[in-house]
């Protein structure tokens, strides 16, 4: 179970509708991901050059834009189809990982 799925289901169990529970899940990720990024940066900031900092900032901007588009797309799919296809995706992904591990590959 992913963090997002757990928080969506938690919101549903607390009486939120699916859209609100999903939005809450995504909003909850913001401080977590921001904190993790800040903590990692604090550990390595002394060794980051100005050129690397530019790449880091551009990378974060691109990741933010792509993430926002992914969330928008996911919300549209969720509104149209519910969680059914998300569930199928998670099952297929889980089976794929198990098959890969059974083949002896180390993820």
ROGURO-845320 format. One line per 2 residues: number of its first residue (from 0); for each residue x, y, z of N, C-alpha, C. Coordinates in steps of 0.02 Angstrom, whole numbers, m for minus. Example, Ala and Ser with C-alpha at 12.3 -4.5 7.8 and 13.67 -1.06 7.14 Angstrom:
2
0> 660/m284/390/615/m225/390/660/m165/390 | 642/m112/354/684/m53/357/645/2/394
END
This chain:
107
0> 43/m59/0/0/0/0/45/62/0 | 30/107/m45/70/168/m48/46/218/4
2> 88/269/16/69/322/62/5/356/39 | 0/369/m26/m59/403/m52/m121/361/m44
4> m116/296/m59/m174/252/m51/m197/249/22 | m149/244/67/m166/240/138/m201/304/161
6> m176/362/139/m208/424/161/m275/435/126 | m283/412/64/m348/417/31/m399/374/68
8> m381/312/82/m427/269/119/m442/296/188 | m392/324/222/m404/355/287/m454/412/282
10> m448/454/230/m496/508/219/m565/482/206 | m571/429/166/m636/399/152/m668/372/216
12> m628/339/258/m655/313/321/m676/367/369 | m648/427/360/m667/484/403/m726/523/374
14> m754/499/318/m814/529/291/m803/578/233 | m741/586/210/m729/630/153/m751/595/89
16> m771/633/39/m785/602/m25/m718/587/m60 | m721/549/m113/m659/525/m145/m616/583/m170
18> m646/633/m199/m607/690/m225/m571/727/m168 | m606/741/m114/m575/777/m57/m520/734/m24
20> m534/669/m17/m484/625/14/m421/623/m29 | m429/622/m95/m371/619/m139/m334/685/m138
22> m369/741/m139/m336/806/m135/m298/813/m70 | m328/791/m15/m295/793/50/m231/752/48
24> m234/693/17/m175/651/13/m118/686/m23 | m134/720/m79/m81/755/m115/m56/815/m76
26> m100/851/m42/m78/909/m2/m35/886/56 | m50/828/84/m9/802/140/61/785/118
28> 70/769/54/136/751/29/183/811/25 | 155/871/18/197/930/8/245/942/66
30> 222/946/128/270/958/182/318/900/192 | 295/839/180/338/781/187/395/783/137
32> 378/794/74/429/796/21/474/857/28 | 446/913/48/486/973/58/535/962/115
34> 512/933/170/556/919/226/612/871/209 | 595/818/171/646/770/151/698/802/106
36> 675/845/61/722/880/16/767/927/55 | 737/964/102/776/1012/142/828/975/184
38> 808/919/214/854/881/256/912/854/214 | 897/827/157/950/801/113/996/858/91
40> 967/916/73/1008/972/50/1053/997/106 | 1027/998/168/1068/1021/225/1129/976/235
42> 1121/912/218/1177/865/226/1231/875/173 | 1213/899/114/1261/902/59/1275/974/35
44> 1245/1024/65/1249/1092/38/1321/1119/33 | 1364/1097/78/1433/1123/76/1470/1100/14
46> 1450/1044/m15/1486/1019/m73/1451/1036/m139 | 1398/1075/m137/1361/1092/m198/1390/1156/m228
48> 1409/1151/m291/1436/1210/m326/1380/1254/m352 | 1393/1317/m367/1340/1360/m395/1309/1331/m459
50> 1349/1300/m501/1322/1270/m562/1275/1212/m546 | 1294/1171/m497/1251/1116/m476/1187/1142/m445
52> 1192/1198/m409/1133/1227/m379/1083/1249/m432 | 1109/1277/m487/1064/1296/m543/1028/1235/m570
54> 1065/1180/m581/1034/1119/m605/982/1092/m556 | 999/1097/m492/953/1074/m440/889/1114/m441
56> 895/1180/m447/835/1222/m449/793/1209/m511 | 825/1203/m569/789/1189/m631/756/1120/m626
58> 792/1072/m599/764/1004/m590/703/1004/m545 | 707/1043/m491/650/1047/m446/591/1081/m479
60> 603/1132/m519/549/1166/m554/516/1118/m604 | 557/1082/m643/529/1034/m691/490/979/m655
62> 518/954/m600/484/902/m562/417/928/m535 | 416/990/m513/353/1019/m488/301/1023/m543
64> 321/1046/m602/274/1052/m658/248/984/m680 | 294/936/m688/273/869/m708/229/837/m654
66> 246/847/m591/205/821/m536/136/851/m536 | 131/917/m547/66/950/m549/24/923/m607
68> 55/911/m665/19/882/m721/m3/810/m707 | 39/773/m674/22/704/m656/m37/703/m607
70> m36/748/m558/m91/752/m510/m155/772/m545 | m152/821/m590/m211/842/m627/m239/784/m668
72> m195/747/m702/m217/690/m742/m248/636/m698 | m215/622/m642/m241/571/m596/m309/592/m569
74> m318/655/m552/m383/678/m527/m437/671/m580 | m421/685/m643/m469/677/m697/m488/603/m705
76> m439/559/m703/m453/487/m708/m494/464/m649 | m477/488/m590/m513/469/m529/m585/492/m532
78> m597/554/m555/m665/579/m561/m706/540/m612 | m673/517/m664/m709/482/m717/m720/409/m700
80> m669/375/m671/m672/302/m663/m670/278/m591 | m657/322/m543/m651/300/m474/m583/267/m462
82> m578/227/m410/m515/196/m391/m504/128/m424 | m552/105/m464/m547/38/m493/m483/29/m534
84> m469/74/m580/m410/66/m622/m345/79/m584 | m348/121/m533/m290/130/m490/m274/64/m454
86> m326/30/m432/m317/m35/m400/m287/m86/m448 | m312/m88/m510/m284/m134/m560/m210/m118/m572
88> m194/m54/m577/m125/m33/m587/m81/m58/m530 | m103/m49/m468/m64/m69/m410/m54/m145/m409
90> m106/m183/m427/m100/m256/m428/m50/m277/m482 | m56/m248/m542/m9/m265/m596/62/m246/m578
92> 72/m188/m549/139/m167/m528/167/m215/m476 | 126/m232/m427/149/m279/m375/168/m346/m403
94> 127/m373/m448/142/m437/m480/206/m433/m521 | 215/m378/m557/276/m368/m597/338/m368/m552
96> 335/m333/m497/391/m331/m450/405/m401/m422 | 352/m438/m404/362/m505/m378/394/m551/m430
98> 372/m545/m493/400/m586/m546/474/m569/m556 | 489/m505/m556/559/m484/m565/603/m510/m508
100> 577/m506/m446/615/m531/m389/623/m607/m393 | 570/m642/m416/574/m715/m422/624/m737/m474
102> 638/m694/m523/688/m709/m574/759/m700/m548 | 766/m674/m488/832/m667/m458/861/m597/m464
104> 823/m551/m493/848/m482/m498/840/m447/m432 | 887/m404/m417/886/m367/m354/866/m295/m369
106> 808/m275/m345/787/m206/m356/818/m163/m304
END
